Amino acid sequence: MGDILIVDDERDIRELISDILKDEGFTTRLAGTSEACMAEINADPPALMILDIWLKDSAMDGIDILKHVKRDNPDIPVVIISGHGNIEIAVAAIKQGAYDFIEKPFNIDQLMVVITRAMETSRLRRENNQLKRGEVASAEMVGESSAFKGLQAQLDKVTGSNGRVMLTGPAGAGKDVAAHYIHAHSNRSHAPFVTVNCATVEPERMEEVLFGRESRERGVEPGLLEQAHGGIIFFDEVADMPLGTQSKILRVLVEQQFQRVGGNDKVRVDLRVITSTNRDLAEAIKAGEFREELYHRLNVVPIAVPSLEDRREDIPTLANHFIAQFNQTQGLPLRKLADDAVTLLQTMHWPGNIRQLKNVIERVLILGPDKGDIEAKELPQSEGSGESGSGVTIGGNLATLPLREAREMFEREYLMTQINRFGGNISRTAAFVGMERSALHRKLKSLGVVTSNKAGARIAQVQEDEMEATGSD
């Protein structure tokens, strides 16, 4: 059962309704004026309101209170009651967002039916909003590499504040998961998390989607900003937001309020803003495609999300995570990765990053057998080719070189791939390729390969003069 606020200037009426509801197991609060009503709402928003239209000796009438409630607490259902009922008042109340209108003197059974339905509608609406807002989306961060740990450490630092965060990185790297991680570990974790997909919303509809709409025909339709009140709004791929909308979002960040499309009232919001982009916003600013002032407002705490290439050590962990996830959510086979499959996954090119890896794992589980380890031959040699990893393709550059130079180029690329795969760990690389550690060092030196553990990312780089010399022969 829920907490119901009863607002009526007649003491006998509000106490009668309260007694009826208490007999049904509800908890009630009472208010006789608009001032007392607003004080109760501000102290603790109720699960439902029963509101009289006419309130003597009050600064606001029932319609005014209804407007305030629907602006600041849109999920609270409001049942309007009035002893002066007419069609015009009922229509006005419904347009402002009232759940229903009951005329005095009311039938007790009728009142209980309306209240029961309103409470159920409110519950379903909250659950539906949670699904739409992505509150059930996974915020689980998976990885063990130094690049991953560095990212997680940065995210942990910002969870305790309300500072605006801009997540940068290539498509598919997991910027949305990072945003959900911030939300799940912040003091707003129980409040909404609302995603705005800037790249998919049609430009002409962006403002209506964000700010909502008011009209006589359809009443108040809250936008995403209003739905995110008290929580986090996530602008995914913010570089794709229309320029006209950018200026209005800038104003929202400054004033913390806005007007719905077609409306006159100011809507107050309390929001934390997180954005993401895979584009260079500095270049977008130069091209006149992004407002510089908005960029500085959003880019308070910049955090770079590494690509999958920069965290190849995490590929087996991520792959196993996706296998378990698909087993739980889709009932796909719970298979293990064979050693040769792990090796191939860590050496493949991943332009689509973690999203691409997830798609490959799902494809293998759907098309492959129900039992047995996942072997390298089941994996695509290159995305989009449809070929399995059972052959070797000689690239055009390699095929034009003499054997000695082709061998050196192959060894260089092979060893760089293995070093990257093992996160710069020379001992593990040597053990895998079957060489003594000292012999591997000598081989790397002869091939012009320089290694370092810088950031745990690109830890092997071929000297440019060596590359140019090989390519020019």
C-alpha positions in Angstrom: 0.0 0.0 0.0 1.1 3.6 -0.5 1.0 7.0 1.1 -1.9 9.2 -0.1 -2.2 13.0 0.4 -5.8 14.3 0.8 -6.2 18.0 0.1 -9.6 19.6 0.8 -10.6 22.8 2.6 -13.5 21.0 4.3 -12.2 19.2 7.4 -15.1 16.7 7.4 -14.5 15.7 3.8 -10.8 15.1 4.1 -11.2 13.1 7.4 -14.0 11.0 5.9 -11.9 10.1 2.9 -8.9 9.4 5.2 -11.0 7.0 7.4 -12.2 5.1 4.3 -8.7 4.7 3.0 -7.2 3.7 6.3 -9.8 0.9 6.5 -8.4 -0.3 3.2 -4.9 -0.3 4.5 -3.6 2.9 3.1 -1.5 5.5 5.0 -2.8 9.1 4.6 -1.8 12.7 5.2 -4.1 15.6 5.3 -3.9 19.3 4.1 -6.5 22.0 4.2 -4.7 24.7 2.2 -2.4 25.0 -0.8 0.4 26.1 1.5 0.0 23.0 3.7 -0.3 20.8 0.6 3.0 22.1 -1.0 4.8 21.7 2.3 3.7 18.1 2.5 4.8 17.4 -1.1 8.2 19.1 -0.7 8.8 17.2 2.6 8.0 13.8 1.0 6.2 13.3 -2.3 3.1 11.0 -1.8 2.3 8.0 -3.9 -1.1 9.6 -4.9 -3.0 12.8 -4.3 -6.7 13.4 -3.9 -7.2 17.2 -4.6 -10.1 19.5 -4.3 -10.5 22.1 -7.0 -11.7 25.0 -4.8 -9.6 25.8 -1.7 -10.8 28.7 0.5 -8.2 31.0 2.0 -5.4 29.6 -0.2 -2.9 31.2 -2.5 -3.5 28.6 -5.2 -6.5 26.6 -6.3 -6.5 22.9 -7.3 -5.6 23.5 -10.9 -2.6 25.6 -9.9 -1.4 22.9 -7.5 -1.9 20.3 -10.2 0.3 22.2 -12.6 3.1 22.4 -10.0 2.8 18.7 -9.2 2.9 17.6 -12.8 5.9 19.9 -13.4 8.1 18.8 -10.5 6.7 15.3 -9.7 5.1 14.0 -12.9 4.8 10.4 -11.7 2.3 11.3 -8.9 -1.2 10.5 -10.0 -3.7 13.2 -9.0 -7.5 12.5 -8.6 -9.5 15.7 -8.7 -12.7 16.1 -6.6 -15.1 19.0 -6.7 -18.6 20.0 -5.5 -18.9 22.4 -8.4 -18.3 19.9 -11.2 -18.9 20.7 -14.8 -17.5 19.6 -18.1 -15.1 22.6 -18.5 -13.4 22.0 -15.2 -13.1 18.3 -15.7 -11.6 18.8 -19.2 -9.2 21.4 -17.9 -8.0 19.1 -15.1 -7.5 16.1 -17.4 -5.5 18.3 -19.8 -3.2 19.4 -17.0 -2.4 15.8 -16.2 -5.1 14.7 -13.6 -5.7 11.0 -13.5 -9.5 11.4 -13.1 -12.2 13.7 -12.0 -14.9 12.9 -9.4 -17.8 15.1 -8.5 -19.1 15.6 -4.9 -21.0 14.0 -3.3 -19.1 10.9 -4.4 -19.8 7.3 -4.1 -17.4 5.4 -1.9 -17.2 2.4 -4.2 -16.5 4.7 -7.1 -13.8 6.5 -5.2 -12.0 3.3 -4.3 -12.1 1.9 -7.8 -10.5 5.1 -9.1 -7.8 5.1 -6.4 -7.0 1.5 -6.9 -6.6 1.9 -10.6 -4.6 5.1 -10.2 -2.2 3.4 -7.8 -1.7 0.5 -10.2 -1.3 2.8 -13.2 1.4 4.7 -11.2 3.2 1.5 -10.4 3.2 0.3 -14.0 4.3 3.8 -15.2 7.3 3.7 -12.9 8.3 0.3 -14.0 7.9 1.2 -17.7 9.9 4.4 -17.2 12.7 2.4 -15.5 12.9 0.2 -18.6 12.8 3.2 -21.0 15.4 5.1 -19.1 17.8 2.3 -19.1 18.0 1.9 -15.3 18.2 -1.9 -15.9 21.0 -1.6 -18.4 24.3 -3.2 -17.3 26.7 -1.0 -15.4 29.2 -3.9 -15.0 32.8 -3.1 -15.9 34.8 -6.1 -17.1 38.6 -6.2 -17.5 42.0 -6.7 -15.9 44.4 -4.7 -18.1 46.2 -1.6 -17.0 44.3 0.4 -19.5 41.0 -0.8 -18.0 42.1 -0.3 -14.4 43.2 3.3 -15.3 39.7 3.9 -16.8 37.9 2.5 -13.8 40.0 4.5 -11.4 39.0 7.7 -13.2 35.4 6.8 -13.2 35.5 6.0 -9.4 36.8 9.5 -8.8 33.9 11.2 -10.5 31.0 9.1 -9.0 31.0 11.0 -5.8 30.5 14.5 -7.4 27.9 16.1 -9.6 30.5 17.4 -12.1 29.7 17.0 -15.8 31.7 14.3 -17.5 32.6 13.9 -21.2 33.5 10.4 -22.3 35.6 10.2 -25.5 36.6 7.2 -27.5 35.9 5.2 -30.6 32.5 3.7 -31.4 31.8 0.5 -29.6 34.5 1.0 -26.9 31.9 1.0 -24.0 31.2 4.7 -23.4 27.6 3.9 -22.5 28.7 1.3 -20.0 31.0 3.8 -18.4 28.1 6.3 -18.1 25.9 3.7 -16.5 28.8 2.8 -14.1 29.0 6.4 -13.0 25.2 6.5 -12.4 25.2 3.1 -10.5 27.9 4.2 -8.1 26.7 7.8 -7.6 24.4 9.4 -5.0 21.8 9.5 -7.8 21.8 5.8 -8.4 18.1 5.5 -7.3 17.1 8.4 -9.6 16.4 8.2 -13.3 19.1 7.6 -15.9 17.9 8.9 -19.3 19.7 8.4 -22.5 19.4 10.9 -25.4 20.6 9.2 -28.6 21.6 12.4 -30.4 22.6 10.5 -33.6 19.2 8.8 -34.0 16.7 11.6 -33.1 15.5 13.5 -36.2 16.8 17.2 -35.9 13.3 18.6 -36.3 12.0 16.5 -33.4 15.0 17.0 -31.1 13.6 19.9 -29.1 10.2 18.2 -28.6 11.9 15.0 -27.5 14.1 16.9 -25.0 11.7 19.6 -23.7 8.3 18.0 -24.1 5.2 19.6 -25.5 2.0 21.4 -24.2 -1.1 21.6 -26.3 -4.9 22.0 -25.7 -5.6 18.8 -27.5 -3.1 16.5 -25.8 -2.2 18.4 -22.5 1.3 18.1 -21.1 3.7 15.6 -22.6 7.0 15.6 -20.5 10.3 15.4 -22.5 13.4 13.5 -21.6 14.9 16.3 -19.6 11.8 16.4 -17.4 11.9 12.6 -17.1 15.5 12.8 -15.9 14.7 15.2 -13.1 16.8 14.3 -10.0 19.0 11.9 -11.9 21.4 11.8 -14.9 20.8 12.8 -18.5 23.2 11.1 -20.9 23.8 12.7 -24.3 25.2 9.9 -26.4 27.2 11.2 -29.4 26.6 14.8 -28.4 28.4 16.0 -31.6 25.3 15.1 -33.6 23.0 17.4 -31.6 21.6 20.2 -33.9 23.2 23.6 -33.5 19.9 25.3 -32.6 19.3 22.7 -29.8 22.8 23.2 -28.6 22.1 26.9 -27.7 19.0 25.9 -25.7 20.8 23.1 -23.9 23.4 25.6 -22.9 20.7 27.8 -21.4 19.3 24.8 -19.5 22.8 24.1 -18.0 23.0 27.7 -16.9 19.5 28.3 -15.6 18.4 24.7 -14.7 15.0 25.3 -16.2 13.3 25.5 -19.6 9.9 25.8 -21.3 8.1 22.9 -23.1 7.4 23.4 -26.8 4.1 25.3 -27.0 4.1 26.1 -23.3 4.6 29.2 -21.2 5.5 27.8 -17.7 9.1 27.4 -16.7 10.0 23.8 -15.8 12.7 23.4 -13.1 15.0 20.4 -13.3 17.9 19.1 -11.2 20.2 17.1 -13.5 23.7 15.7 -13.7 24.9 15.7 -17.3 27.2 13.1 -18.9 28.1 13.2 -22.6 29.9 11.0 -25.0 31.5 11.4 -28.5 33.7 9.6 -30.9 34.5 12.7 -32.8 37.1 15.4 -32.3 35.0 18.3 -31.0 37.8 20.8 -31.4 37.6 20.2 -35.1 33.8 20.3 -35.0 34.1 23.7 -33.3 36.4 25.0 -36.0 34.0 23.8 -38.7 31.1 25.6 -37.0 29.3 22.4 -36.1 29.6 22.6 -32.4 29.3 25.6 -30.0 32.5 26.2 -28.1 30.8 27.6 -25.0 28.7 24.4 -24.7 31.8 22.3 -25.2 33.5 24.0 -22.2 30.3 23.6 -20.1 30.1 19.9 -20.8 33.9 19.1 -20.8 34.4 19.7 -17.1 35.9 16.2 -16.5 37.1 14.6 -19.7 37.6 10.8 -19.6 39.1 8.8 -22.5 37.6 5.3 -22.9 40.3 3.1 -24.5 39.7 1.1 -27.6 39.8 -2.7 -27.5 43.2 -2.6 -29.4 44.6 -0.8 -26.3 43.3 -3.5 -23.9 43.8 -6.8 -25.8 44.6 -8.5 -22.5 40.9 -8.1 -21.6 39.6 -9.9 -24.7 39.4 -13.4 -23.1 37.7 -12.0 -20.0 35.2 -10.0 -22.1 34.5 -13.0 -24.4 33.8 -15.3 -21.4 31.6 -12.6 -19.9 29.5 -12.3 -23.1 29.2 -16.1 -23.3 27.8 -16.2 -19.8 25.5 -13.2 -20.5 24.1 -14.8 -23.7 23.5 -18.0 -21.8 21.5 -16.2 -19.1 19.5 -13.9 -21.4 19.0 -16.0 -24.5 19.7 -19.5 -23.4 22.6 -19.9 -25.8 25.2 -22.7 -25.1 27.6 -22.1 -22.2 30.8 -23.0 -24.1 34.4 -22.4 -23.3 37.1 -20.8 -25.5 39.8 -23.1 -26.7 43.4 -21.9 -26.5 43.7 -21.4 -30.3 40.4 -19.3 -30.2 41.8 -17.1 -27.5 45.0 -16.5 -29.5 43.1 -15.6 -32.6 40.7 -13.3 -30.8 43.6 -11.4 -29.3 45.3 -11.0 -32.6 42.3 -10.0 -34.7 41.6 -6.5 -35.8 38.6 -4.9 -33.9 37.5 -1.7 -35.6 34.1 -2.0 -33.9 35.8 -2.6 -30.5 33.9 -4.3 -27.7 30.6 -4.1 -29.5 32.1 -6.0 -32.5 33.6 -8.6 -30.1 30.2 -9.1 -28.5 28.5 -9.6 -31.9 31.1 -12.2 -33.0 30.6 -14.2 -29.8 26.8 -14.1 -30.2 27.2 -15.2 -33.9 29.4 -18.1 -32.9 27.1 -19.3 -30.2 24.1 -19.1 -32.5 25.7 -20.9 -35.5 28.0 -23.3 -33.7 27.4 -26.6 -31.9 25.7 -26.8 -28.5 28.6 -28.5 -26.9 32.4 -28.5 -27.0 35.0 -25.7 -26.8 34.9 -22.8 -29.3 37.8 -23.4 -31.6 39.6 -20.9 -33.8 38.1 -22.3 -37.0 34.7 -21.1 -35.9 35.8 -17.5 -35.7 35.8 -15.2 -38.7 39.2 -14.4 -40.0 38.1 -10.9 -40.8 34.8 -9.2 -40.1 32.5 -9.2 -43.1 34.5 -11.8 -45.1 32.6 -14.8 -44.0 35.8 -16.8 -43.9 36.9 -19.0 -41.1 40.4 -18.8 -39.6 41.8 -21.8 -41.5 44.0 -20.2 -44.0 46.6 -17.5 -44.4 46.2 -14.5 -46.8 49.3 -12.7 -48.1 48.7 -9.0 -48.3 49.7 -7.0 -51.4 52.7 -5.3 -49.8 54.1 -8.5 -48.4 53.6 -10.3 -51.7 55.8 -7.8 -53.6 58.8 -8.1 -51.4 61.8 -10.4 -51.6 61.8 -13.3 -49.2 64.2 -11.8 -46.7 62.4 -8.5 -46.4 59.0 -10.2 -46.4 60.2 -12.5 -43.5 61.4 -9.5 -41.5 58.2 -7.6 -42.1 56.2 -10.7 -41.0 58.3 -11.3 -37.9 58.1 -7.6 -36.9 54.3 -7.5 -37.3 53.9 -10.9 -35.6 56.0 -10.0 -32.6 54.4 -6.6 -32.2 51.0 -8.3 -32.2 52.1 -10.8 -29.6 53.6 -8.1 -27.4 50.4 -6.1 -27.6 48.4 -9.2 -26.9 50.3 -9.8 -23.6 50.2 -6.2 -22.5 53.9 -5.5 -23.0 55.0 -8.5 -20.9 58.2 -9.7 -22.6 58.4 -12.9 -20.5 54.9 -14.0 -21.4 55.5 -13.2 -25.0 58.8 -15.1 -25.1 57.1 -18.2 -23.5 54.3 -18.1 -26.1 56.5 -17.7 -29.2 58.9 -20.3 -27.9 62.0 -18.1 -27.4 64.4 -17.4 -24.6 63.7 -13.9 -23.2 67.2 -12.7 -24.1 66.9 -14.1 -27.6 63.6 -12.3 -28.0 65.2 -9.0 -26.9 67.9 -9.5 -29.5 65.4 -10.3 -32.2 63.3 -7.2 -31.4 66.4 -5.0 -31.5 67.5 -6.5 -34.9 64.0 -5.8 -36.3 64.0 -2.2 -35.0 61.1 -2.7 -32.6 61.1 -0.5 -29.5 59.1 -1.7 -26.5 57.8 0.2 -23.4 55.0 -0.3 -20.9 53.7 3.2 -21.4 50.0 3.3 -20.3 49.9 -0.4 -20.9 48.6 0.3 -24.4 50.6 0.6 -27.5 53.7 -0.9 -26.1 55.5 -1.8 -29.3 56.4 0.7 -32.0 58.6 0.1 -35.1 61.1 2.8 -35.7 60.0 5.0 -38.6 63.3 4.9 -40.5 63.3 1.1 -40.4 59.7 1.0 -41.8 60.5 3.5 -44.5 63.6 1.6 -45.5 61.7 -1.6 -45.8 58.9 -0.1 -47.8 61.1 1.7 -50.2 63.1 -1.3 -51.3 
